[in-house]
Amino acid sequence: MNNQEQKNPKQPAFFGKEQASSYDQQWAKLAPIRDALHLLLRIRLSELPDDAHVLCVGVGTGSELLYLAQTFPGWAFTLVEPAKPMLDICRQRTKECGIAPRCTFHDGYLDSLPVSSPFHAATCLLVSQFIMQQEKRQDFFSQISTRLCPGGYLVSADLSSGTSALAYKNLFEVWLQMQRFTGVPEEKIEKMHLAYGQDVTVSAPREIEDLIASSGFDTPVLFFQAFLIHAWYARRTA
């Protein structure tokens, strides 16, 4: 696998240089949540071939990539990330861990990723929640589906909550408490509060499951939840 990179002319404003530099530190206190998700991700994907090729969509600073690469030393990875500051950190981390030669970096969105051989699996952790329009969100999952082998796995995590307004209100208050626990300043929490519903969508689990199932996948299986974070796995329809 060549260590190569595609350039992205359009950078998302949500993850600039300042946000990227503090991202891992902010989530450090929530490592048990991340580690639990990674463990279940590992177990679900453990049946893949020893030389599997995995697509990481919205790889960010590379947490799930590093975990999977160190666990499965024969796997190769294609990393898609439109926020260059995040991808720069990811690239540096792969060099430090010695896995960069197994990675292809794509500085851009999924729709500009060059066509390649089908992937055995794809990860998409806390990404599609930033796509506000349902049609575009469905198209996003469809793009992932078309890049997978028949029967290939998608593991997707998004912010989600039930349809009850009271349940969402209560859970969202705890979610904001969690942000305070990580050390996020109060003024940023207020901005975060305003962003939900404008720049970030929190859909009902059934809505997300229907989106995935209508995008070329079998019925998704919910296998993880921590506050608003829900994660599913699904196989591309044979």
ROVEX-575734 format. One record per residue (C-alpha): residue number from 0; x, y, z. Coordinates in pm, 1 decimal. Each point is the difference from the previous one (the first is absolute). Example, Ala and Ser with C-alpha at 12.3 -4.5 7.8 and 13.67 -1.06 7.14 Angstrom:
<pt><n>0</n><east>1230.0</east><north>-450.0</north><up>780.0</up></pt>
<pt><n>1</n><east>137.0</east><north>344.0</north><up>-66.0</up></pt>
END
This chain:
<pt><n>0</n><east>0.0</east><north>0.0</north><up>0.0</up></pt>
<pt><n>1</n><east>149.8</east><north>331.4</north><up>-104.2</up></pt>
<pt><n>2</n><east>1.8</east><north>283.6</north><up>249.6</up></pt>
<pt><n>3</n><east>-165.7</east><north>257.4</north><up>-223.5</up></pt>
<pt><n>4</n><east>-230.2</east><north>295.9</north><up>41.1</up></pt>
<pt><n>5</n><east>-271.4</east><north>173.1</north><up>-199.7</up></pt>
<pt><n>6</n><east>-49.4</east><north>374.3</north><up>52.1</up></pt>
<pt><n>7</n><east>-330.9</east><north>149.2</north><up>107.1</up></pt>
<pt><n>8</n><east>-99.1</east><north>346.2</north><up>-127.4</up></pt>
<pt><n>9</n><east>-292.5</east><north>31.8</north><up>245.3</up></pt>
<pt><n>10</n><east>76.8</east><north>-5.2</north><up>371.0</up></pt>
<pt><n>11</n><east>-280.9</east><north>-43.3</north><up>257.3</up></pt>
<pt><n>12</n><east>-9.0</east><north>287.3</north><up>247.4</up></pt>
<pt><n>13</n><east>-112.5</east><north>-218.6</north><up>290.1</up></pt>
<pt><n>14</n><east>345.2</east><north>-154.8</north><up>56.3</up></pt>
<pt><n>15</n><east>259.1</east><north>270.9</north><up>-45.2</up></pt>
<pt><n>16</n><east>355.1</east><north>8.6</north><up>131.4</up></pt>
<pt><n>17</n><east>-102.9</east><north>101.6</north><up>352.2</up></pt>
<pt><n>18</n><east>-263.0</east><north>-273.1</north><up>29.9</up></pt>
<pt><n>19</n><east>234.0</east><north>-262.3</north><up>-144.1</up></pt>
<pt><n>20</n><east>283.3</east><north>80.2</north><up>239.6</up></pt>
<pt><n>21</n><east>-222.5</east><north>-42.1</north><up>306.0</up></pt>
<pt><n>22</n><east>-221.3</east><north>-283.8</north><up>-127.0</up></pt>
<pt><n>23</n><east>188.6</east><north>-295.2</north><up>147.8</up></pt>
<pt><n>24</n><east>62.2</east><north>177.5</north><up>329.4</up></pt>
<pt><n>25</n><east>-369.1</east><north>86.0</north><up>31.1</up></pt>
<pt><n>26</n><east>-102.9</east><north>-362.6</north><up>-43.3</up></pt>
<pt><n>27</n><east>278.6</east><north>-144.9</north><up>218.3</up></pt>
<pt><n>28</n><east>-222.0</east><north>-4.8</north><up>309.4</up></pt>
<pt><n>29</n><east>-257.5</east><north>-198.7</north><up>-194.9</up></pt>
<pt><n>30</n><east>247.9</east><north>-269.5</north><up>-100.5</up></pt>
<pt><n>31</n><east>-211.2</east><north>-279.8</north><up>155.3</up></pt>
<pt><n>32</n><east>-282.2</east><north>80.1</north><up>-245.5</up></pt>
<pt><n>33</n><east>239.6</east><north>6.8</north><up>-295.2</up></pt>
<pt><n>34</n><east>175.1</east><north>-317.4</north><up>112.8</up></pt>
<pt><n>35</n><east>-327.6</east><north>-189.6</north><up>42.0</up></pt>
<pt><n>36</n><east>-108.9</east><north>96.2</north><up>-351.4</up></pt>
<pt><n>37</n><east>338.0</east><north>-98.2</north><up>-142.9</up></pt>
<pt><n>38</n><east>-9.5</east><north>-337.0</north><up>175.8</up></pt>
<pt><n>39</n><east>-340.5</east><north>-83.0</north><up>-146.0</up></pt>
<pt><n>40</n><east>115.1</east><north>128.5</north><up>-339.4</up></pt>
<pt><n>41</n><east>298.0</east><north>-236.2</north><up>19.2</up></pt>
<pt><n>42</n><east>-217.6</east><north>-297.4</north><up>88.8</up></pt>
<pt><n>43</n><east>-249.2</east><north>69.4</north><up>-278.5</up></pt>
<pt><n>44</n><east>270.9</east><north>35.6</north><up>-267.5</up></pt>
<pt><n>45</n><east>222.7</east><north>-282.2</north><up>125.9</up></pt>
<pt><n>46</n><east>-130.5</east><north>-237.7</north><up>-269.8</up></pt>
<pt><n>47</n><east>145.3</east><north>212.7</north><up>-281.6</up></pt>
<pt><n>48</n><east>293.6</east><north>-142.3</north><up>-200.3</up></pt>
<pt><n>49</n><east>352.2</east><north>45.5</north><up>133.9</up></pt>
<pt><n>50</n><east>71.5</east><north>234.8</north><up>-292.4</up></pt>
<pt><n>51</n><east>-327.2</east><north>194.8</north><up>20.8</up></pt>
<pt><n>52</n><east>-26.8</east><north>349.9</north><up>-145.1</up></pt>
<pt><n>53</n><east>-207.0</east><north>231.3</north><up>219.4</up></pt>
<pt><n>54</n><east>-149.5</east><north>337.4</north><up>-88.1</up></pt>
<pt><n>55</n><east>-8.9</east><north>253.3</north><up>286.2</up></pt>
<pt><n>56</n><east>-241.3</east><north>279.3</north><up>-88.3</up></pt>
<pt><n>57</n><east>47.7</east><north>318.1</north><up>202.9</up></pt>
<pt><n>58</n><east>302.1</east><north>-152.1</north><up>170.9</up></pt>
<pt><n>59</n><east>70.7</east><north>318.7</north><up>197.0</up></pt>
<pt><n>60</n><east>320.0</east><north>-30.2</north><up>203.2</up></pt>
<pt><n>61</n><east>1.7</east><north>-376.0</north><up>-52.0</up></pt>
<pt><n>62</n><east>-104.4</east><north>-162.6</north><up>327.9</up></pt>
<pt><n>63</n><east>-183.1</east><north>-300.6</north><up>-144.5</up></pt>
<pt><n>64</n><east>261.2</east><north>-28.9</north><up>-276.4</up></pt>
<pt><n>65</n><east>288.9</east><north>-29.9</north><up>246.7</up></pt>
<pt><n>66</n><east>-187.7</east><north>-255.4</north><up>209.0</up></pt>
<pt><n>67</n><east>-91.3</east><north>-218.4</north><up>-298.4</up></pt>
<pt><n>68</n><east>341.4</east><north>32.1</north><up>-166.8</up></pt>
<pt><n>69</n><east>182.9</east><north>-109.2</north><up>313.3</up></pt>
<pt><n>70</n><east>-245.8</east><north>-284.9</north><up>60.4</up></pt>
<pt><n>71</n><east>2.2</east><north>-131.1</north><up>-359.3</up></pt>
<pt><n>72</n><east>353.3</east><north>49.7</north><up>-136.8</up></pt>
<pt><n>73</n><east>-85.4</east><north>-130.5</north><up>-348.1</up></pt>
<pt><n>74</n><east>-280.2</east><north>245.2</north><up>-71.7</up></pt>
<pt><n>75</n><east>29.9</east><north>301.4</north><up>-229.8</up></pt>
<pt><n>76</n><east>-204.6</east><north>317.2</north><up>35.9</up></pt>
<pt><n>77</n><east>-134.7</east><north>280.8</north><up>-216.0</up></pt>
<pt><n>78</n><east>-65.7</east><north>309.2</north><up>210.1</up></pt>
<pt><n>79</n><east>-253.8</east><north>261.6</north><up>-108.4</up></pt>
<pt><n>80</n><east>-3.7</east><north>332.7</north><up>184.7</up></pt>
<pt><n>81</n><east>-101.9</east><north>342.2</north><up>-139.2</up></pt>
<pt><n>82</n><east>139.5</east><north>197.6</north><up>297.4</up></pt>
<pt><n>83</n><east>370.8</east><north>38.2</north><up>-77.8</up></pt>
<pt><n>84</n><east>104.2</east><north>90.7</north><up>358.3</up></pt>
<pt><n>85</n><east>-155.0</east><north>-325.1</north><up>122.6</up></pt>
<pt><n>86</n><east>160.3</east><north>-202.8</north><up>-278.4</up></pt>
<pt><n>87</n><east>339.7</east><north>157.4</north><up>69.9</up></pt>
<pt><n>88</n><east>-16.3</east><north>-123.6</north><up>358.9</up></pt>
<pt><n>89</n><east>-112.3</east><north>-342.2</north><up>-118.2</up></pt>
<pt><n>90</n><east>289.0</east><north>-19.8</north><up>-244.7</up></pt>
<pt><n>91</n><east>250.4</east><north>92.8</north><up>269.7</up></pt>
<pt><n>92</n><east>-141.2</east><north>-262.8</north><up>234.0</up></pt>
<pt><n>93</n><east>29.7</east><north>-270.1</north><up>-267.2</up></pt>
<pt><n>94</n><east>366.1</east><north>91.5</north><up>-48.3</up></pt>
<pt><n>95</n><east>68.2</east><north>-16.3</north><up>372.4</up></pt>
<pt><n>96</n><east>-164.9</east><north>-343.3</north><up>20.9</up></pt>
<pt><n>97</n><east>171.1</east><north>-132.9</north><up>-311.6</up></pt>
<pt><n>98</n><east>-320.7</east><north>-74.1</north><up>-191.2</up></pt>
<pt><n>99</n><east>17.7</east><north>279.5</north><up>-259.8</up></pt>
<pt><n>100</n><east>116.5</east><north>-236.0</north><up>-281.1</up></pt>
<pt><n>101</n><east>-329.8</east><north>-189.4</north><up>38.1</up></pt>
<pt><n>102</n><east>-210.4</east><north>315.2</north><up>-41.2</up></pt>
<pt><n>103</n><east>-131.0</east><north>200.5</north><up>-293.5</up></pt>
<pt><n>104</n><east>-102.2</east><north>353.4</north><up>97.3</up></pt>
<pt><n>105</n><east>-281.2</east><north>180.9</north><up>-179.2</up></pt>
<pt><n>106</n><east>-27.0</east><north>369.2</north><up>87.9</up></pt>
<pt><n>107</n><east>-358.7</east><north>47.3</north><up>-113.7</up></pt>
<pt><n>108</n><east>-353.3</east><north>-132.8</north><up>10.0</up></pt>
<pt><n>109</n><east>-110.5</east><north>-351.2</north><up>-84.2</up></pt>
<pt><n>110</n><east>-148.9</east><north>96.6</north><up>-336.9</up></pt>
<pt><n>111</n><east>344.4</east><north>107.8</north><up>-125.5</up></pt>
<pt><n>112</n><east>180.3</east><north>-318.0</north><up>108.7</up></pt>
<pt><n>113</n><east>143.6</east><north>-172.3</north><up>-309.0</up></pt>
<pt><n>114</n><east>-153.8</east><north>-333.2</north><up>-93.5</up></pt>
<pt><n>115</n><east>190.3</east><north>-299.0</north><up>138.2</up></pt>
<pt><n>116</n><east>-47.9</east><north>-369.3</north><up>65.7</up></pt>
<pt><n>117</n><east>-294.0</east><north>-65.0</north><up>235.5</up></pt>
<pt><n>118</n><east>63.8</east><north>33.0</north><up>371.5</up></pt>
<pt><n>119</n><east>-67.8</east><north>-278.8</north><up>246.8</up></pt>
<pt><n>120</n><east>-143.7</east><north>242.9</north><up>256.3</up></pt>
<pt><n>121</n><east>-57.1</east><north>366.9</north><up>70.7</up></pt>
<pt><n>122</n><east>-5.6</east><north>197.9</north><up>322.2</up></pt>
<pt><n>123</n><east>-194.6</east><north>324.0</north><up>30.0</up></pt>
<pt><n>124</n><east>6.4</east><north>118.8</north><up>359.9</up></pt>
<pt><n>125</n><east>-186.6</east><north>320.2</north><up>91.1</up></pt>
<pt><n>126</n><east>-1.9</east><north>130.0</north><up>-355.9</up></pt>
<pt><n>127</n><east>-340.4</east><north>-13.2</north><up>-170.1</up></pt>
<pt><n>128</n><east>-157.2</east><north>211.1</north><up>277.9</up></pt>
<pt><n>129</n><east>158.6</east><north>302.2</north><up>-170.5</up></pt>
<pt><n>130</n><east>-206.3</east><north>-60.5</north><up>-315.1</up></pt>
<pt><n>131</n><east>-321.3</east><north>187.2</north><up>65.7</up></pt>
<pt><n>132</n><east>-201.4</east><north>-91.7</north><up>-311.9</up></pt>
<pt><n>133</n><east>-146.2</east><north>-350.4</north><up>1.7</up></pt>
<pt><n>134</n><east>47.5</east><north>-53.3</north><up>-374.9</up></pt>
<pt><n>135</n><east>368.5</east><north>87.3</north><up>21.1</up></pt>
<pt><n>136</n><east>40.4</east><north>-214.7</north><up>308.9</up></pt>
<pt><n>137</n><east>-151.6</east><north>-297.7</north><up>-178.6</up></pt>
<pt><n>138</n><east>223.8</east><north>64.5</north><up>-299.3</up></pt>
<pt><n>139</n><east>297.9</east><north>4.0</north><up>236.7</up></pt>
<pt><n>140</n><east>-80.5</east><north>-349.4</north><up>127.7</up></pt>
<pt><n>141</n><east>-67.6</east><north>-114.8</north><up>-356.4</up></pt>
<pt><n>142</n><east>346.9</east><north>116.1</north><up>-103.3</up></pt>
<pt><n>143</n><east>150.0</east><north>-210.7</north><up>277.7</up></pt>
<pt><n>144</n><east>-207.6</east><north>-299.4</north><up>-106.0</up></pt>
<pt><n>145</n><east>115.9</east><north>15.4</north><up>-361.5</up></pt>
<pt><n>146</n><east>363.5</east><north>-7.4</north><up>113.0</up></pt>
<pt><n>147</n><east>-36.7</east><north>-318.1</north><up>207.8</up></pt>
<pt><n>148</n><east>25.4</east><north>-364.4</north><up>-98.8</up></pt>
<pt><n>149</n><east>-333.8</east><north>-184.4</north><up>2.2</up></pt>
<pt><n>150</n><east>-52.0</east><north>-91.3</north><up>363.5</up></pt>
<pt><n>151</n><east>256.2</east><north>259.4</north><up>110.4</up></pt>
<pt><n>152</n><east>-57.1</east><north>165.8</north><up>336.0</up></pt>
<pt><n>153</n><east>-93.8</east><north>357.1</north><up>82.1</up></pt>
<pt><n>154</n><east>50.4</east><north>109.5</north><up>361.1</up></pt>
<pt><n>155</n><east>-163.4</east><north>337.9</north><up>51.7</up></pt>
<pt><n>156</n><east>-44.3</east><north>213.7</north><up>310.8</up></pt>
<pt><n>157</n><east>-207.4</east><north>315.9</north><up>27.0</up></pt>
<pt><n>158</n><east>-169.6</east><north>218.1</north><up>255.9</up></pt>
<pt><n>159</n><east>-352.6</east><north>-128.5</north><up>47.9</up></pt>
<pt><n>160</n><east>-289.9</east><north>18.6</north><up>242.1</up></pt>
<pt><n>161</n><east>-354.0</east><north>-129.4</north><up>27.9</up></pt>
<pt><n>162</n><east>-295.7</east><north>197.4</north><up>-125.1</up></pt>
<pt><n>163</n><east>-122.6</east><north>101.0</north><up>347.0</up></pt>
<pt><n>164</n><east>69.8</east><north>371.3</north><up>49.7</up></pt>
<pt><n>165</n><east>32.7</east><north>-43.4</north><up>376.6</up></pt>
<pt><n>166</n><east>239.0</east><north>-295.2</north><up>-31.0</up></pt>
<pt><n>167</n><east>217.1</east><north>192.2</north><up>-245.6</up></pt>
<pt><n>168</n><east>2.8</east><north>309.5</north><up>223.1</up></pt>
<pt><n>169</n><east>111.0</east><north>-202.7</north><up>301.0</up></pt>
<pt><n>170</n><east>265.7</east><north>-190.8</north><up>-192.2</up></pt>
<pt><n>171</n><east>127.7</east><north>314.3</north><up>-168.6</up></pt>
<pt><n>172</n><east>48.6</east><north>166.8</north><up>339.9</up></pt>
<pt><n>173</n><east>214.8</east><north>-294.4</north><up>106.0</up></pt>
<pt><n>174</n><east>185.4</east><north>26.5</north><up>-331.3</up></pt>
<pt><n>175</n><east>86.7</east><north>361.1</north><up>76.8</up></pt>
<pt><n>176</n><east>110.7</east><north>-101.3</north><up>350.3</up></pt>
<pt><n>177</n><east>232.7</east><north>-248.5</north><up>-166.6</up></pt>
<pt><n>178</n><east>148.9</east><north>282.0</north><up>-208.5</up></pt>
<pt><n>179</n><east>62.9</east><north>199.3</north><up>317.1</up></pt>
<pt><n>180</n><east>166.1</east><north>-307.2</north><up>149.8</up></pt>
<pt><n>181</n><east>244.7</east><north>-10.2</north><up>-291.2</up></pt>
<pt><n>182</n><east>96.8</east><north>362.2</north><up>67.8</up></pt>
<pt><n>183</n><east>-183.7</east><north>176.6</north><up>-280.7</up></pt>
<pt><n>184</n><east>-42.6</east><north>370.9</north><up>95.0</up></pt>
<pt><n>185</n><east>-353.6</east><north>118.0</north><up>67.3</up></pt>
<pt><n>186</n><east>-4.0</east><north>237.7</north><up>-295.5</up></pt>
<pt><n>187</n><east>85.7</east><north>-287.7</north><up>-235.8</up></pt>
<pt><n>188</n><east>-270.1</east><north>-213.9</north><up>156.0</up></pt>
<pt><n>189</n><east>-249.5</east><north>274.3</north><up>-75.8</up></pt>
<pt><n>190</n><east>114.9</east><north>7.5</north><up>-361.7</up></pt>
<pt><n>191</n><east>-26.3</east><north>-377.2</north><up>-8.7</up></pt>
<pt><n>192</n><east>-353.7</east><north>22.7</north><up>132.7</up></pt>
<pt><n>193</n><east>-95.2</east><north>237.2</north><up>-280.6</up></pt>
<pt><n>194</n><east>166.3</east><north>-219.8</north><up>-263.6</up></pt>
<pt><n>195</n><east>-223.5</east><north>-298.7</north><up>70.6</up></pt>
<pt><n>196</n><east>-284.0</east><north>14.4</north><up>-247.1</up></pt>
<pt><n>197</n><east>184.5</east><north>254.2</north><up>-217.2</up></pt>
<pt><n>198</n><east>338.9</east><north>-156.5</north><up>-80.7</up></pt>
<pt><n>199</n><east>-44.6</east><north>-337.3</north><up>171.6</up></pt>
<pt><n>200</n><east>-305.6</east><north>-222.2</north><up>-23.5</up></pt>
<pt><n>201</n><east>-111.7</east><north>-235.9</north><up>277.9</up></pt>
<pt><n>202</n><east>-233.0</east><north>-248.8</north><up>-168.3</up></pt>
<pt><n>203</n><east>-209.6</east><north>-277.6</north><up>148.7</up></pt>
<pt><n>204</n><east>168.1</east><north>-342.4</north><up>-20.0</up></pt>
<pt><n>205</n><east>-271.4</east><north>-132.2</north><up>-233.0</up></pt>
<pt><n>206</n><east>59.2</east><north>286.4</north><up>-244.5</up></pt>
<pt><n>207</n><east>371.4</east><north>-78.3</north><up>-21.3</up></pt>
<pt><n>208</n><east>-67.6</east><north>-371.7</north><up>-34.2</up></pt>
<pt><n>209</n><east>-241.8</east><north>66.8</north><up>-285.6</up></pt>
<pt><n>210</n><east>256.4</east><north>223.2</north><up>-172.8</up></pt>
<pt><n>211</n><east>267.1</east><north>-269.6</north><up>16.5</up></pt>
<pt><n>212</n><east>-236.2</east><north>-280.7</north><up>-102.6</up></pt>
<pt><n>213</n><east>-121.0</east><north>198.3</north><up>-302.0</up></pt>
<pt><n>214</n><east>358.5</east><north>65.8</north><up>-114.3</up></pt>
<pt><n>215</n><east>97.9</east><north>-350.8</north><up>-102.2</up></pt>
<pt><n>216</n><east>41.3</east><north>-165.5</north><up>339.9</up></pt>
<pt><n>217</n><east>-178.7</east><north>-272.6</north><up>190.2</up></pt>
<pt><n>218</n><east>-191.0</east><north>99.9</north><up>313.6</up></pt>
<pt><n>219</n><east>245.9</east><north>180.6</north><up>233.1</up></pt>
<pt><n>220</n><east>65.1</east><north>-141.5</north><up>346.4</up></pt>
<pt><n>221</n><east>30.7</east><north>243.4</north><up>291.2</up></pt>
<pt><n>222</n><east>290.8</east><north>-131.9</north><up>207.3</up></pt>
<pt><n>223</n><east>117.7</east><north>295.4</north><up>209.7</up></pt>
<pt><n>224</n><east>-139.3</east><north>304.6</north><up>180.4</up></pt>
<pt><n>225</n><east>157.1</east><north>255.5</north><up>232.3</up></pt>
<pt><n>226</n><east>-226.4</east><north>298.7</north><up>67.9</up></pt>
<pt><n>227</n><east>-75.3</east><north>144.8</north><up>-346.9</up></pt>
<pt><n>228</n><east>260.3</east><north>-212.2</north><up>-178.7</up></pt>
<pt><n>229</n><east>-156.0</east><north>-298.6</north><up>-177.5</up></pt>
<pt><n>230</n><east>188.3</east><north>-245.4</north><up>-220.0</up></pt>
<pt><n>231</n><east>-124.6</east><north>-253.9</north><up>-252.8</up></pt>
<pt><n>232</n><east>150.0</east><north>-261.7</north><up>-225.3</up></pt>
<pt><n>233</n><east>-149.5</east><north>-111.3</north><up>-329.5</up></pt>
<pt><n>234</n><east>108.8</east><north>-210.3</north><up>-294.8</up></pt>
<pt><n>235</n><east>-18.9</east><north>109.2</north><up>-359.7</up></pt>
<pt><n>236</n><east>-285.1</east><north>-182.7</north><up>-165.5</up></pt>
<pt><n>237</n><east>137.5</east><north>-293.3</north><up>-198.9</up></pt>
END
